[in-house]
Amino acid sequence: MKKQTTFLTTILLVVSLGFAATARAEVEIPIMDLVDVQGIRSNQLVGYGLVVGLDGQGDRNQVKFTAQSIINMLRQFGVQIDDASNPKLRNVASVSVTATVDPMAGPGQTLDIVVSSIGDAKSLRGGTLLLTPLRGVDGEVYAVAQGNLVIGGVSAEGRSGSKVAINTPTSGRIPNGATLEREIPSDFNSRDNITLNLRKPSFTTAKNITREINAMFGPEVAVAISKGRIDMRAPKDSQQRVTMMSMLEEMSVVEGRKPARIVFNSRTGTVVVGQNVKVSEAAVSHGNLTVTISESQRVSQPNAFADGDTVVVEQSKVGISEEQAQMVIWPPGTELNTIVNAVNSLGATPTDLMSILQALHEAGALNAELVVI
């Protein structure tokens, strides 16, 4: 009963998604939700730093680079430490620091950073990140980070070795923990054309966007190079270019036809069927074949006057049962609603539905792409 309820819930979700998608088929979508502008992109920064004040939860002695980092840092402050010395630190942890810079962010803007342990620290709770330079892919320093960590996890361990953990205590965040020191260069204002890259390549979508732009700014302003790229002539003046992009943000078009797909999630048993999925004429029958084998032991005792030995005899019982399955015939061009009702009438579970759809695909009766995640 529980499996059937789960299956019905999944089917109802698929039907509602299909009906909602049909209702939105002709809805216009803002152009900027369909494309990415070349030259306007986010950038990633990464750095290596130290977190201090961990109350005995930091890296252990076997993490040599943590001790080396502390020695190098103290030398910069005039503290002389012998190379042969091995400071036993339990309140310090080596960490990686990552951040994402928004497109065209300027110096002085703050960034959220993520701090993750590199060594064997047990927890970063209560720690403070020391001043850490953040570098780009070119090796240049673009930001510096420092601050107190916010940890969403906690762990506790007893002397016997028993341990309990909630979430991940070795990773945390520092909101506004980094300051951008220099702007990451962009060629957006220096390019002759503005290139629009479609997030979901489609010839129809590219045609609709090109037609809408030319209707607004004039003929031959935009040219569709392929189903995934549109080139648009833009003014040299930066103010006029900004005005043009502002107008582009207010424009909407009808998105092209989406590919027919069926998505399987084998871990959760979720099946999502897109609205464009159809099948050609096919007959479907699905049943379960169950093989049961039971093993038991029996003692064989000879007669009192027989010259024999008492032995243990193995006994096996094998049974095969097959559930009676109904056959359903789908006419050509069957759509989502009919597929769902037919499969539901068979009493199939999500696992059965996966098997049925895969068999239809192998038979060439399903015009959809199967995606397994």
Backbone torsions as a table, in degrees:
resi	resn	phi	psi	omega
1	MET	NA	-36.9	-179.4
2	LYS	-68.2	-41.2	178.6
3	LYS	-63.1	-40.9	-179.2
4	GLN	-64.5	-41.3	178.3
5	THR	-62.7	-42.4	177.9
6	THR	-62.2	-41.5	-179.8
7	PHE	-64.8	-43.2	179.1
8	LEU	-62.5	-38.3	177.3
9	THR	-62.3	-42.7	179.0
10	THR	-63.3	-43.2	-178.8
11	ILE	-64.8	-43.6	178.8
12	LEU	-61.4	-37.2	177.2
13	LEU	-64.4	-42.2	179.5
14	VAL	-64.0	-43.1	-179.3
15	VAL	-63.7	-44.1	-179.7
16	SER	-64.0	-39.0	177.0
17	LEU	-64.8	-39.4	179.5
18	GLY	-65.1	-45.0	179.4
19	PHE	-65.6	-40.1	179.2
20	ALA	-64.6	-39.7	178.9
21	ALA	-65.8	-36.7	177.9
22	THR	-65.3	-38.6	179.7
23	ALA	-67.2	-27.3	-177.9
24	ARG	-95.1	6.7	-172.5
25	ALA	-58.5	-37.4	-176.3
26	GLU	-105.6	13.5	179.5
27	VAL	-78.0	135.2	179.1
28	GLU	-79.3	139.1	-177.7
29	ILE	-114.0	137.2	177.1
30	PRO	-54.6	138.1	-177.1
31	ILE	-59.0	-40.0	-176.4
32	MET	-68.7	-13.7	173.7
33	ASP	-83.6	-10.5	-177.4
34	LEU	-106.3	-15.3	-173.1
35	VAL	-131.0	162.3	168.0
36	ASP	-117.0	136.9	-179.5
37	VAL	-89.2	121.7	-179.7
38	GLN	-64.5	132.5	-176.9
39	GLY	98.2	-16.1	175.4
40	ILE	-112.8	99.5	-174.0
41	ARG	-149.9	158.9	175.6
42	SER	-84.2	159.2	-180.0
43	ASN	-131.5	148.6	-177.9
44	GLN	-103.3	142.1	175.8
45	LEU	-123.1	150.8	-180.0
46	VAL	-144.0	149.8	178.9
47	GLY	-153.2	166.2	177.1
48	TYR	-116.2	129.9	-176.5
49	GLY	-145.2	-175.5	-179.5
50	LEU	-125.2	136.3	173.6
51	VAL	-109.6	127.8	-177.1
52	VAL	-117.3	167.6	177.7
53	GLY	78.2	40.5	-173.5
54	LEU	-96.4	5.5	173.9
55	ASP	54.7	51.1	175.4
56	GLY	79.1	7.1	-178.1
57	GLN	-102.2	9.3	-175.5
58	GLY	-82.2	-165.8	-179.1
59	ASP	-65.9	148.5	178.6
60	ARG	-87.6	-178.6	-173.6
61	ASN	-66.5	-27.2	-177.0
62	GLN	-71.5	-13.1	175.5
63	VAL	-86.3	89.7	-172.0
64	LYS	-67.6	-36.2	-173.9
65	PHE	-69.0	-21.4	175.6
66	THR	-67.2	-45.1	177.8
67	ALA	-64.4	-39.6	178.6
68	GLN	-63.5	-39.0	179.7
69	SER	-65.4	-39.9	178.5
70	ILE	-64.9	-42.3	179.6
71	ILE	-62.3	-44.6	179.4
72	ASN	-63.4	-38.4	-179.5
73	MET	-68.4	-42.7	-178.8
74	LEU	-65.5	-33.8	177.9
75	ARG	-64.1	-33.9	177.8
76	GLN	-66.1	-22.7	178.3
77	PHE	-97.9	12.0	175.8
78	GLY	87.3	8.9	178.1
79	VAL	-90.1	118.1	-177.3
80	GLN	-89.8	121.0	-179.8
81	ILE	-128.4	134.0	-179.3
82	ASP	-68.0	143.5	179.0
83	ASP	-62.4	-29.9	-177.9
84	ALA	-77.9	-14.0	-178.7
85	SER	-72.2	149.8	-179.6
86	ASN	-130.2	86.8	-179.4
87	PRO	-64.6	128.2	-179.8
88	LYS	-88.0	102.6	-174.8
89	LEU	-108.8	130.4	176.3
90	ARG	-121.9	-3.2	-178.4
91	ASN	-106.9	9.1	-175.7
92	VAL	-124.0	143.9	177.3
93	ALA	-138.0	138.5	172.6
94	SER	-81.2	136.3	-174.7
95	VAL	-138.2	157.4	168.2
96	SER	-100.3	142.4	-178.6
97	VAL	-122.5	125.6	-179.4
98	THR	-126.4	151.4	179.5
99	ALA	-152.8	157.3	176.7
100	THR	-120.0	127.2	-179.1
101	VAL	-97.2	125.1	178.6
102	ASP	-65.3	155.5	-179.6
103	PRO	-57.5	133.2	174.7
104	MET	59.6	29.7	175.3
105	ALA	-70.5	144.2	-176.4
106	GLY	-106.0	164.7	178.7
107	PRO	-56.8	140.5	-179.7
108	GLY	97.7	-16.7	177.9
109	GLN	-74.5	149.6	-178.6
110	THR	-97.6	154.2	-177.9
111	LEU	-129.1	145.9	170.3
112	ASP	-80.7	139.1	-178.2
113	ILE	-124.7	154.7	176.5
114	VAL	-116.3	128.8	-177.6
115	VAL	-114.9	126.7	-177.5
116	SER	-132.3	140.6	-178.0
117	SER	-70.1	140.8	176.1
118	ILE	-101.3	-38.5	-178.4
119	GLY	-85.8	-144.0	-176.6
120	ASP	-110.3	30.1	176.4
121	ALA	-60.0	142.0	-179.1
122	LYS	-82.1	-31.0	-178.7
123	SER	-160.8	148.4	175.0
124	LEU	-105.7	9.3	-177.8
125	ARG	-62.9	131.4	179.3
126	GLY	82.1	3.2	-176.2
127	GLY	-85.7	162.7	178.4
128	THR	-124.4	127.4	177.2
129	LEU	-80.3	126.5	175.9
130	LEU	-80.2	163.2	-174.8
131	LEU	-50.6	120.0	-173.8
132	THR	-128.9	123.8	174.8
133	PRO	-76.7	138.9	178.8
134	LEU	-110.9	128.5	-174.7
135	ARG	-112.0	153.7	174.9
136	GLY	-92.2	-173.7	-178.0
137	VAL	-66.5	-21.6	179.0
138	ASP	-86.5	0.9	178.0
139	GLY	86.1	-2.2	-179.6
140	GLU	-84.7	149.0	178.3
141	VAL	-83.7	124.3	-179.3
142	TYR	-115.3	-18.1	-177.9
143	ALA	-153.7	161.1	174.2
144	VAL	-126.9	145.2	-175.1
145	ALA	-127.2	147.0	176.6
146	GLN	-170.3	148.4	176.3
147	GLY	151.1	-179.6	-179.6
148	ASN	-90.6	136.2	-175.8
149	LEU	-79.7	147.5	170.2
150	VAL	-110.7	113.9	-175.4
151	ILE	-107.5	131.4	179.9
152	GLY	-96.9	2.5	-178.7
153	GLY	-123.2	164.7	179.0
154	VAL	-149.3	148.2	178.0
155	SER	-140.4	154.1	177.5
156	ALA	-144.5	143.1	-176.0
157	GLU	-138.1	135.4	179.1
158	GLY	-94.1	171.2	-179.6
159	ARG	-66.6	-27.4	-179.3
160	SER	-76.9	-7.1	-179.1
161	GLY	102.7	-8.9	177.8
162	SER	-67.2	143.0	-173.2
163	LYS	-146.0	143.4	175.2
164	VAL	-133.0	138.9	-178.2
165	ALA	-138.9	141.5	175.7
166	ILE	-120.8	123.2	-175.2
167	ASN	58.1	-146.9	-176.6
168	THR	-123.1	106.7	-177.6
169	PRO	-80.2	-3.8	-178.1
170	THR	-98.8	15.5	177.4
171	SER	-145.1	139.2	-178.6
172	GLY	-153.7	-177.0	-177.5
173	ARG	-129.5	157.7	171.3
174	ILE	-130.4	101.0	177.6
175	PRO	-62.0	132.2	-178.4
176	ASN	54.3	36.4	-174.9
177	GLY	-85.9	-7.7	179.7
178	ALA	-127.6	151.1	178.2
179	THR	-119.3	127.9	179.3
180	LEU	-73.9	124.6	-176.3
181	GLU	-98.2	-23.7	179.3
182	ARG	-148.4	150.1	-177.5
183	GLU	-80.2	138.3	175.3
184	ILE	-79.5	122.3	-173.9
185	PRO	-63.5	145.6	177.5
186	SER	-136.5	142.6	-179.7
187	ASP	-96.3	17.8	-175.9
188	PHE	-61.6	-45.7	-176.6
189	ASN	-78.0	-16.8	-177.6
190	SER	-96.0	-9.4	-178.7
191	ARG	-77.7	145.5	177.0
192	ASP	-70.8	-36.7	-178.8
193	ASN	-117.8	157.4	171.1
194	ILE	-103.0	122.0	-177.1
195	THR	-100.6	127.3	177.4
196	LEU	-106.8	120.1	178.0
197	ASN	-102.5	119.3	-178.7
198	LEU	-70.8	133.1	179.0
199	ARG	-70.0	-34.7	174.5
200	LYS	-122.7	95.1	-175.3
201	PRO	-54.9	132.4	179.8
202	SER	-159.0	130.7	178.7
203	PHE	-64.0	-38.4	-179.3
204	THR	-67.5	-43.2	178.9
205	THR	-63.9	-42.5	178.4
206	ALA	-62.3	-39.7	178.7
207	LYS	-65.7	-44.0	-178.4
208	ASN	-65.1	-40.4	179.3
209	ILE	-66.5	-44.4	179.2
210	THR	-60.8	-43.9	-179.6
211	ARG	-63.8	-40.4	-179.0
212	GLU	-68.6	-40.3	179.4
213	ILE	-66.0	-44.0	179.4
214	ASN	-66.5	-32.2	176.9
215	ALA	-68.6	-28.5	-179.1
216	MET	-87.3	-43.7	-172.4
217	PHE	-106.4	-9.7	-179.9
218	GLY	120.8	161.3	-177.3
219	PRO	-66.0	146.5	175.6
220	GLU	62.2	19.1	172.6
221	VAL	-73.3	-40.1	179.3
222	ALA	-115.7	140.5	178.6
223	VAL	-132.3	128.2	177.5
224	ALA	-81.6	112.9	-179.2
225	ILE	-80.2	-38.6	178.9
226	SER	-156.4	-173.7	179.5
227	LYS	-73.3	-9.0	-179.5
228	GLY	-119.6	4.9	-175.2
229	ARG	-147.8	137.3	176.8
230	ILE	-131.0	129.0	175.6
231	ASP	-101.8	134.0	-176.5
232	MET	-129.8	124.1	177.0
233	ARG	-67.6	139.2	-175.0
234	ALA	-135.2	152.1	178.6
235	PRO	-67.7	154.5	178.9
236	LYS	-73.2	-35.9	-178.0
237	ASP	-65.3	129.5	-176.1
238	SER	-65.2	-35.3	179.6
239	GLN	-66.0	-43.4	177.9
240	GLN	-65.7	-34.9	178.5
241	ARG	-66.8	-39.3	177.1
242	VAL	-64.6	-41.2	178.4
243	THR	-62.7	-40.4	178.3
244	MET	-63.0	-42.7	179.0
245	MET	-67.8	-33.4	176.7
246	SER	-63.5	-41.8	177.2
247	MET	-66.5	-35.2	179.0
248	LEU	-65.7	-34.1	179.2
249	GLU	-65.5	-23.7	-178.2
250	GLU	-92.3	-1.8	-177.8
251	MET	-93.6	146.7	-178.8
252	SER	-133.4	151.7	178.5
253	VAL	-140.3	168.1	175.2
254	VAL	-88.2	126.0	-179.8
255	GLU	-72.1	147.1	179.4
256	GLY	-68.2	174.1	-177.7
257	ARG	-63.5	133.6	179.0
258	LYS	-87.1	145.2	-179.1
259	PRO	-66.3	147.8	178.5
260	ALA	-77.1	120.7	-177.6
261	ARG	-138.1	149.4	171.2
262	ILE	-124.4	123.9	-175.3
263	VAL	-108.7	126.6	176.4
264	PHE	-108.7	133.5	169.3
265	ASN	-113.6	100.4	-174.3
266	SER	-68.0	-21.2	-178.8
267	ARG	-77.5	-38.9	-176.6
268	THR	-104.7	-10.3	-178.4
269	GLY	76.7	20.1	-179.6
270	THR	-86.3	136.0	176.9
271	VAL	-126.4	123.2	178.4
272	VAL	-119.0	124.0	-178.9
273	VAL	-110.6	123.9	178.8
274	GLY	-70.8	162.6	-174.6
275	GLN	-69.7	-24.0	-175.9
276	ASN	-88.7	4.1	-178.0
277	VAL	-73.9	127.5	176.8
278	LYS	-137.6	159.1	177.4
279	VAL	-126.3	150.3	172.4
280	SER	-83.6	179.3	-174.8
281	GLU	-61.1	127.8	-178.0
282	ALA	-156.1	151.6	174.4
283	ALA	-112.8	132.1	-174.4
284	VAL	-124.8	129.3	172.4
285	SER	-134.1	129.4	-175.6
286	HIS	-135.7	128.0	178.5
287	GLY	-144.8	169.9	-178.5
288	ASN	-111.6	132.3	175.6
289	LEU	-103.6	121.0	-175.8
290	THR	-115.3	127.0	176.7
291	VAL	-113.1	121.6	-178.0
292	THR	-114.4	127.1	177.8
293	ILE	-126.0	122.4	178.1
294	SER	-119.2	134.2	-179.7
295	GLU	-111.2	139.6	176.5
296	SER	-146.3	162.5	179.7
297	GLN	-119.4	142.1	179.4
298	ARG	-133.4	138.4	179.4
299	VAL	-87.8	124.4	178.0
300	SER	-97.4	113.2	-176.9
301	GLN	-109.4	119.6	179.6
302	PRO	-71.3	166.9	177.4
303	ASN	-64.9	163.1	-175.3
304	ALA	-61.9	-37.6	-177.0
305	PHE	-99.7	5.7	-179.7
306	ALA	-85.8	146.0	179.1
307	ASP	-90.4	78.8	-177.0
308	GLY	-144.5	174.7	-179.3
309	ASP	-116.3	151.9	175.3
310	THR	-80.6	124.5	-177.8
311	VAL	-131.0	160.6	175.4
312	VAL	-100.0	125.5	-176.4
313	VAL	-108.4	130.9	176.5
314	GLU	-82.5	136.6	177.2
315	GLN	-124.0	133.0	179.8
316	SER	-123.6	136.7	175.9
317	LYS	-120.7	123.4	-178.1
318	VAL	-116.9	127.4	178.5
319	GLY	-131.3	141.7	179.9
320	ILE	-125.5	127.2	178.7
321	SER	-132.8	143.2	179.9
322	GLU	-129.3	127.1	178.9
323	GLU	-70.7	141.9	178.1
324	GLN	-74.0	124.2	-176.3
325	ALA	-111.9	144.7	175.8
326	GLN	-89.7	152.9	177.0
327	MET	-107.0	130.5	-179.5
328	VAL	-117.1	133.0	179.0
329	ILE	-105.4	124.2	176.7
330	TRP	-102.1	125.0	178.5
331	PRO	-72.7	166.1	179.5
332	PRO	-61.2	142.7	177.8
333	GLY	77.5	17.7	179.7
334	THR	-60.5	134.1	-176.5
335	GLU	-103.1	-175.2	-172.0
336	LEU	-56.8	-47.3	-174.8
337	ASN	-59.8	-43.2	-179.4
338	THR	-68.6	-39.0	178.9
339	ILE	-60.6	-46.4	-178.0
340	VAL	-62.7	-46.1	-179.2
341	ASN	-63.4	-39.8	-178.7
342	ALA	-67.9	-45.8	179.7
343	VAL	-65.2	-37.6	178.6
344	ASN	-64.8	-34.8	-179.9
345	SER	-68.2	-23.1	177.4
346	LEU	-78.3	-9.8	-176.8
347	GLY	71.2	31.8	-175.5
348	ALA	-80.6	149.5	173.1
349	THR	-90.6	170.0	176.2
350	PRO	-55.4	-36.3	177.1
351	THR	-64.6	-40.7	176.9
352	ASP	-63.9	-40.4	-180.0
353	LEU	-61.1	-40.5	176.4
354	MET	-59.7	-44.7	-178.7
355	SER	-64.2	-41.2	-179.6
356	ILE	-64.4	-46.6	-177.9
357	LEU	-67.2	-37.2	176.9
358	GLN	-65.1	-39.6	178.6
359	ALA	-65.8	-40.4	176.5
360	LEU	-62.3	-38.6	179.2
361	HIS	-65.5	-42.9	178.8
362	GLU	-65.8	-30.7	179.3
363	ALA	-79.4	-6.0	-180.0
364	GLY	77.8	17.5	-178.6
365	ALA	-100.1	2.5	-176.9
366	LEU	-120.9	124.1	-176.3
367	ASN	-96.2	41.0	-176.4
368	ALA	-131.0	155.6	175.2
369	GLU	-89.2	131.9	178.7
370	LEU	-92.8	124.8	-178.9
371	VAL	-120.0	123.0	179.7
372	VAL	-109.6	123.6	-179.8
373	ILE	-117.8	NA	NA
